[in-house]
């Protein structure tokens, strides 16, 4: 028997990790750590909704009559700013501006559509005129707000349009809600808080 014979090699890697062939002592291999990276897709040209903001709001007229039934007359003039954030032109069909009081819609006005170039901005004027709106259900709150010197109204502006992407028209819309506080004595806007949606 040759003295230069080599020790048998272990072909099973699990056995190689579990014991030392020379001393028979188990070998503790340090645990391996794996880092999972998220799969990142390349961002495609995906259309985004237009950014809508209220650049100007002016109260032209406000009157409250209590006889024979509580009624409200209000006239608001406002300018809506529409910004097209995409690299494609935007056609909007209409702009709808509505006004409400304590969660109840009083009325609305619709303006004509138009076109905004890619990455462009457009300003649209709208006038909301409501005459003789009955507020019987909210008469108590209306009187209370008048005595406080501040009547809270809610305005919602919605833009309905289409983006022209290659050979497709993709529907998009923009919306902004505003809380408008009006002083009934001097008929001025005391404060307005707007929240894009």
C-alpha positions in Angstrom: 0.0 0.0 0.0 1.5 3.4 -1.0 2.1 5.9 1.7 1.4 8.8 -0.6 -2.3 7.9 -1.1 -4.5 11.0 -0.8 -7.4 11.2 1.5 -10.8 10.9 -0.3 -12.3 14.2 -1.4 -15.8 14.9 -0.3 -18.0 15.5 -3.3 -21.1 16.6 -1.4 -20.8 20.3 -0.3 -23.2 19.7 2.6 -20.9 17.1 4.0 -17.9 19.4 3.5 -19.6 22.1 5.6 -20.8 19.7 8.3 -17.5 18.1 9.3 -13.8 18.4 9.1 -12.4 15.3 7.3 -9.2 15.4 9.3 -10.5 15.8 12.9 -14.2 15.0 12.5 -15.1 18.3 14.2 -18.1 20.2 12.7 -17.2 23.4 11.0 -19.5 26.4 11.5 -19.7 28.4 8.3 -20.7 32.0 8.7 -24.3 32.6 7.4 -24.5 34.2 4.0 -26.4 37.4 3.7 -28.4 38.1 0.5 -29.6 41.6 -0.4 -32.7 41.8 -2.6 -32.8 44.8 -4.8 -36.1 46.1 -6.3 -36.6 45.7 -10.0 -36.6 49.1 -11.5 -38.5 49.7 -14.6 -37.6 52.5 -17.0 -40.1 55.3 -16.6 -42.3 55.6 -19.7 -44.0 58.7 -20.9 -47.1 58.4 -18.8 -49.6 61.3 -19.0 -50.4 63.3 -15.9 -53.5 65.3 -15.0 -53.3 69.0 -15.5 -52.4 71.2 -12.5 -55.4 73.4 -11.6 -55.1 76.4 -9.3 -57.2 79.5 -8.5 -55.1 82.6 -9.4 -57.8 85.2 -8.7 -61.1 85.3 -6.9 -63.2 88.4 -6.5 -66.6 88.8 -4.8 -68.7 91.2 -6.8 -72.0 91.0 -5.0 -73.5 89.3 -1.9 -76.9 89.8 -0.4 -79.0 87.9 2.0 -82.8 88.3 2.3 -84.9 86.8 5.0 -88.4 87.7 3.9 -90.5 85.8 3.1 -87.9 82.9 2.9 -84.1 83.1 3.4 -82.5 83.6 0.0 -78.9 84.2 -1.1 -77.6 86.2 -4.0 -73.9 85.9 -4.8 -71.7 86.8 -7.8 -68.1 85.6 -7.9 -65.5 86.3 -10.6 -62.5 84.1 -10.7 -59.6 83.2 -12.9 -58.5 79.6 -13.2 -54.9 78.7 -14.0 -54.4 75.4 -15.9 -50.8 74.1 -16.3 -50.1 71.2 -18.8 -47.3 69.3 -17.2 -46.8 66.9 -20.1 -44.8 67.0 -23.3 -48.0 66.6 -25.4 -50.7 69.1 -26.2 -53.9 69.2 -24.0 -57.4 69.8 -25.2 -59.9 70.5 -22.4 -63.6 70.2 -23.1 -64.9 72.4 -20.3 -64.2 73.9 -17.0 -66.9 73.6 -14.4 -66.9 75.8 -11.3 -69.4 75.1 -8.6 -70.1 76.7 -5.3 -71.6 75.3 -2.1 -72.5 76.2 1.4 -72.0 73.8 4.3 -71.8 70.8 2.1 -74.8 71.6 -0.1 -74.2 72.6 -3.7 -75.8 75.9 -4.6 -75.0 76.2 -8.3 -72.4 76.0 -11.0 -71.1 77.5 -14.2 -69.5 75.9 -17.2 -67.0 77.6 -19.5 -66.0 76.6 -23.0 -63.0 74.4 -23.8 -59.7 75.2 -25.3 -56.2 74.0 -26.0 -52.9 74.2 -24.1 -49.6 73.5 -25.8 -47.1 71.1 -24.3 -45.7 72.3 -21.0 -47.9 75.4 -21.4 -50.1 77.4 -19.1 -53.6 78.8 -19.8 -55.8 81.3 -17.8 -59.5 81.0 -18.0 -62.0 83.6 -16.6 -65.3 82.4 -15.1 -68.2 84.2 -13.5 -70.5 82.5 -11.1 -73.8 84.3 -10.6 -76.5 82.9 -8.4 -79.8 84.8 -7.7 -82.4 83.9 -5.2 -80.9 80.6 -3.9 -83.1 79.3 -1.1 -81.2 78.3 2.0 -84.1 77.3 4.2 -82.4 74.2 5.6 -79.3 76.2 6.5 -81.0 79.4 7.5 -80.0 79.1 11.1 -76.3 78.5 10.2 -76.5 81.4 7.7 -77.8 83.8 10.3 -75.1 82.6 12.7 -72.4 83.1 10.1 -73.6 86.6 9.3 -73.5 87.6 12.9 -69.9 86.2 13.1 -69.0 88.3 10.1 -67.7 85.4 8.0 -69.7 83.2 5.6 -67.9 80.0 4.5 -68.4 78.9 0.9 -66.8 76.0 -0.9 -65.8 76.2 -4.6 -64.8 73.2 -6.7 -63.1 73.7 -10.1 -62.9 70.8 -12.5 -61.1 70.5 -15.8 -62.1 67.7 -18.2 -59.7 67.2 -21.1 -57.7 64.9 -23.4 -54.0 64.5 -24.0 -52.8 63.8 -27.6 -50.1 61.2 -27.4 -49.0 60.0 -30.8 -52.2 58.6 -32.3 -54.1 58.3 -29.1 -56.3 60.6 -27.0 -56.0 59.9 -23.3 -58.6 61.3 -20.9 -57.2 63.5 -18.1 -58.8 65.7 -15.5 -57.8 68.2 -12.9 -59.6 69.4 -9.8 -59.1 71.9 -7.0 -61.3 72.6 -4.0 -61.3 75.9 -2.1 -62.8 77.2 1.1 -63.7 80.8 0.7 -64.6 83.0 3.7 -66.7 86.1 2.8 -67.4 89.1 5.0 -71.0 90.0 4.4 -70.6 93.6 5.7 -68.0 94.9 3.3 -68.5 92.0 0.8 -64.8 91.0 0.6 -63.0 87.7 0.7 -61.5 87.4 4.1 -59.5 84.2 3.5 -59.3 81.3 1.0 -57.7 77.9 1.4 -57.3 75.8 -1.7 -56.5 72.1 -2.0 -55.6 70.4 -5.3 -56.9 66.9 -5.7 
